[in-house]
Amino acid sequence: MKRNLYAVLLLAGVTLTVLLSGGFLSKSTDRILDQLDTAYQYAQAGRYADAEDSYREAAKTCNQDSHLLYLMVRRSLLDEINESLAILEHYAQKDNFADLSVETARVTEQLHQLQDSFLAAF
């Protein structure tokens, strides 16, 4: 009888851990996606200094959250996203708007793939 109780408690603990991890991943990626959207809107409006700051802030957020995210998803996905975010602030110039658009779309897609890689099983 006690073994069944332990098994149920263990299953409940694992389920809770997975749900909390999924929630953290979802909140983290949504926050970064919002920061990217804000930065891109700044660039579209010609406010390149603000866009650069917002891209830098998105990269900082992702880098900070990566320490926990490494436990949940493949490291290679996070490394690609961190590398892509690190260069976005350098594209936030009037001359590079087309490149900025492409790179922002690429990072956005990478973040969606990150979410899918964890949440696809659910």
PyMOL commands that set and color helices and strands:
alter all, ss='L'
color gray80, all
select helices_A, chain A and resi 2-44+48-69+75-91+94-119
alter helices_A, ss='H'
color red, helices_A
deselect
rebuild
show_as cartoon
